[in-house]
């Protein structure tokens, strides 16, 4: 089974806009086609972002969304001392690279231009946009 790191924007799009462009990602984790990797930091970021006022989600709605994601994930403990990795422009994105490396992910899926620009500097696993990943799944 494929193990992937999904950045927060990809997870949000799959959860909040499930009938649109990234619904196939949600269906994939529900069907066991891939396992999203999570760590304490990425789970915390997801919780924080789901609580943004712009999404207007009640606590019950946030719990429902998390219940449709977290049980399908594999938890990876990131060590305090991280391996030497290329540096992202946005320090918060560094966690996704560490998770992909330490969790031995098959791919890191992102819509973030800073992370996508790292693809040539990060040989540990492919960094793909959701549309690029979809094309590889079609082959």
C-alpha positions as CSV (number, residue, x, y, z in Angstrom):
1,X,0.0,0.0,0.0
2,X,1.2,3.5,-0.9
3,X,2.2,5.7,2.0
4,X,1.8,9.4,1.4
5,X,2.3,12.7,3.1
6,X,-0.6,15.1,2.3
7,X,0.0,18.7,3.1
8,X,-2.7,20.5,5.1
9,X,-4.2,22.2,2.1
10,X,-4.6,18.9,0.3
11,X,-6.3,17.3,3.3
12,X,-8.6,20.3,3.8
13,X,-9.6,20.3,0.1
14,X,-10.3,16.6,0.2
15,X,-12.4,17.0,3.5
16,X,-14.2,20.2,3.0
17,X,-14.8,20.1,-0.8
18,X,-15.2,16.4,-1.1
19,X,-17.5,16.6,-4.2
20,X,-15.0,18.7,-6.1
21,X,-11.5,18.3,-7.6
22,X,-9.8,16.3,-4.8
23,X,-12.7,14.0,-3.8
24,X,-10.7,11.1,-5.3
25,X,-8.0,11.6,-2.6
26,X,-10.6,11.2,0.2
27,X,-12.1,8.1,-1.5
28,X,-8.6,6.7,-1.8
29,X,-7.8,6.8,1.9
30,X,-11.3,5.5,2.7
31,X,-10.8,2.5,0.3
32,X,-7.3,1.8,1.7
33,X,-5.6,2.6,-1.6
34,X,-3.1,4.8,0.3
35,X,-2.3,5.6,3.9
36,X,-1.7,9.2,4.8
37,X,1.1,9.7,7.2
38,X,0.7,12.1,10.1
39,X,2.8,13.4,13.0
40,X,2.0,15.4,16.1
41,X,2.9,18.7,14.3
42,X,0.9,18.1,11.1
43,X,-2.1,16.9,13.2
44,X,-1.9,20.1,15.3
45,X,-1.8,22.2,12.2
46,X,-4.8,20.5,10.7
47,X,-6.8,21.0,14.0
48,X,-5.7,24.7,14.0
49,X,-6.7,25.3,10.4
50,X,-10.1,23.6,10.7
51,X,-10.9,26.0,13.5
52,X,-10.3,29.1,11.2
53,X,-13.4,31.3,11.3
54,X,-13.5,31.5,7.5
55,X,-14.6,27.8,7.4
56,X,-17.5,28.4,9.9
57,X,-17.2,24.8,11.2
58,X,-18.8,24.0,14.6
59,X,-16.8,21.7,17.0
60,X,-19.1,18.9,16.0
61,X,-18.4,19.4,12.3
62,X,-14.7,19.5,12.9
63,X,-14.9,16.3,14.8
64,X,-16.9,14.6,12.0
65,X,-14.3,15.7,9.4
66,X,-11.4,14.5,11.6
67,X,-13.2,11.2,12.1
68,X,-13.2,10.7,8.4
69,X,-9.5,11.2,8.2
70,X,-7.5,10.4,11.3
71,X,-8.5,6.7,11.5
72,X,-7.1,6.2,8.1
73,X,-3.7,7.7,8.9
74,X,-0.5,6.2,10.2
75,X,1.2,8.1,13.0
76,X,4.9,8.7,12.7
77,X,6.9,10.0,15.6
78,X,9.4,12.6,14.5
79,X,12.6,12.6,16.5
80,X,13.6,15.8,18.3
81,X,16.8,15.8,16.3
82,X,15.8,15.8,12.7
83,X,17.9,14.6,9.8
84,X,19.7,17.2,7.7
85,X,17.3,18.1,4.9
86,X,17.1,20.9,2.4
87,X,15.6,24.1,4.0
88,X,12.1,25.3,2.9
89,X,11.4,28.9,2.5
90,X,8.5,28.5,5.0
91,X,9.8,26.9,8.2
92,X,6.4,25.3,8.8
93,X,6.8,23.3,5.6
94,X,10.0,21.7,7.0
95,X,7.8,19.3,9.0
96,X,6.3,17.8,5.8
97,X,9.8,17.1,4.4
98,X,10.8,15.5,7.7
99,X,7.6,13.4,7.9
100,X,8.2,12.2,4.3
101,X,11.8,11.3,5.0
102,X,11.4,9.7,8.4
103,X,8.1,8.0,7.5
104,X,9.6,6.7,4.3
105,X,6.7,8.1,2.2
106,X,6.2,7.1,-1.4
107,X,5.2,10.7,-2.2
108,X,4.6,14.1,-0.7
109,X,1.4,15.6,-2.2
110,X,1.2,19.4,-1.9
111,X,-0.5,22.4,-3.4
112,X,2.1,24.7,-1.8
113,X,4.4,26.4,-4.3
114,X,7.3,26.5,-1.7
115,X,7.1,22.7,-1.2
116,X,6.7,22.0,-4.9
117,X,9.8,24.1,-5.6
118,X,11.7,21.7,-3.4
119,X,11.2,18.7,-5.6
120,X,14.6,18.9,-7.2
121,X,16.4,19.3,-3.9
122,X,14.6,16.5,-2.1
123,X,15.6,13.1,-3.4
124,X,14.0,11.1,-0.5
125,X,10.6,10.9,-2.2
126,X,8.8,12.6,-5.0
127,X,7.0,15.9,-4.3
128,X,3.9,16.2,-6.5
129,X,0.9,18.3,-6.9
130,X,-2.5,16.6,-6.6
131,X,-3.0,16.7,-10.4
132,X,0.5,15.3,-11.0
133,X,-0.2,12.5,-8.5
134,X,-3.5,11.8,-10.2
135,X,-1.7,11.3,-13.5
136,X,0.7,8.8,-12.0
137,X,-2.3,6.9,-10.5
138,X,-3.9,6.7,-14.0
139,X,-0.9,5.0,-15.4
